Amino acid sequence: MPRRVFKKFAFKRSHIAGQWFMTPFRHMLHDTRLWGVRRRWVVPAFALGLFIAFMPVPGHTLIAALAALAMRVNIPVAAAATWVNNPATMFVIFPGTYQLGRTLLGSPPRDVAFDLSWEWMTHTFVEIWQPMLLGSVLLGLTAALVGYVTLDVLWRLSLGKYKERKRRDRQD
């Protein structure tokens, strides 16, 4: 089942390679691991995307695509998994990462309002970057581990059911 779901949304390698902005990477895009819908390429890409989604940096999708290219895992899955962090969820994720980091570092409590502005980045973020980065890395690792194990188990269960159904059909 997971393979069919991912295959439905898979990109065509020839279409992506033909885009003008992919010219510098065109020679690298022929690797089937970057686009293939196999468990060993999709599951790590999903975990990579979840990890990057928790990082307090802009451009999650681009970072995930470049990291997937470097790690030779499915690029579209890694990029799409970063969309867990979006404008609706970031106001829950980032305060949570800050609170976790603050608790682990033993920093004094501070009232921090999260905002998407240059003013916030230059004034507030520079004061809270250490606890926020620690919390982001820990929650990112946790989300990546949970996502990896969950998707891997679901994929294996689905594959087992598929093989069992094929065996049953052959016997009939």
N, C-alpha and C positions, 0 to 999 in steps of 0.2 A: 504493500500500500504506500509507504513513504516514497518509493521510487516513482510510482505513478504520479504522485502529487508533485514531486520535484520535476519530473519530466514534462508535465503539463506547462510549467512556467519557465522551462529551460530556454536560454537564448541560443540562437543559431550562431555558431562560430564564424561563419562566412559573413554574416550581416555585421557583427561586431568588428571584425577585422577590416571591413571595408570602410569604416568611419574614418574621417580625416584626422581626428584627434588620437587615433590609435596607431598612427604611423610609426612612432618610436618603439612601440611594443609589438608590432605586427609579426616580427620574427619569433617572438616568444609564445604567440597565441595558438600555435599548432599542437601544443601538448594537450592530449585528450583529458588529462587530469583536471585541467582548468575549467572544462565545460561538461565533462562526463557526469552522468548520474549514477554513480556507484557509491556504496556505503563508505568505502575507505577514503573517498574524496569529499563526500557531502558532509558526513558527520564531523570531521575536524574543521571544515569550513564553517559550519554552523556554530561550533564552539568558539572559533576565532572571532566571528562576528559578534557573538554575545559578549566576549571579553572586551572588544573594542567599543561596544556600545556604552559601557560604563565609564569610559575614560573621559575626563573633563576637557576635551579638546574639540574644536570645530572640524567638520569634514570627516565624520565617521565612515561614511560610505566609501569615500576615496581612499582613506587609510586602510580600510578592510580589503578593498580590491587590490591595492598594492601589496599588502601583507599576504593575501591569498596567492598572488602571483609569485611572490618570493618563496612561499611555502609549498607551492605547487598543489593547491587544493582548489575546489570549485569556487570560482570568482563570484558568480551571481548569488550563490547561497551565502557566502561571507558578507557580501554587500547588503543583501536583504535582511540578514539577521541583525544588522546594526539598527534597523528601524524599530527595534524594541524601545530604543530611546528616541522619542520624538517630542515635539512641543507639548503634547498632552501629558507625557509621562516624566519628562525631565524635571518638572517641579516636585516630583516625588522621589525620583532616583537621586538627584544631586544633594538635596538636604539629608537623605538617608546615608549617603556615602560620607558626607561631612560629619554627621553625628557619630557614625561608627568610628571614623578616624579620630575624631576628638575624644571619644571614650577610650580608645586604645592608647592614645598618646597621653591621656590624662590632662588635656588642655582645659582651661576654665570654660564654662558654658558661655556662649555668646549668641546674641540674637542676630542672625544673618538672613537677610532677605535676598533670595535669588532672583536675578533679573538678567534679561538678554540685552545688555548694553555695553558699550565701550567703557563707560564710566564704572560699571560694576567690575569689569575685567581688570581695569587699571588700579582700582582702589581696594575693593573688597577681596577679590580673588588673590591678590598678592599677599594679603594678610592671613588667609586661611588655606593656602595651597597645600601645606604639608598634611594636615588631617584629611583634607578632601582627596588628595592623591592616594594616601594610604587606604582610605575607605573605598575609593574607586577600584584600586587594584584588588583588594580582598573580595569585594562584591563581584567584580568582573571575573575573578578566578572561580568563585563559587558558582556564578551563573553559567560559566563555560563548562565547568565540571558537571553540573546538574544537566545542562543541555546536551552535553556529549553522551552521558550515560543514558539519559531518557531516550534520545533519538536512536542511539545504537540498539537499545533493548527493543524499542518499537519496530525498528527495521528488521532485527533478527526474528522477532515474533511473527511479523508479517511474512518474512521469507519462509519461515517454518510452516505457516499455514498454507502458503502458496504451494510449497513442495508436497505437503500432505494431500492437498486437493488434487494435484497432478498425479500422485501415486494412486489415489482412490479412483481417479478417472481412468487410469491405465488398467486397473484391475477389473473394472466393469466391462 
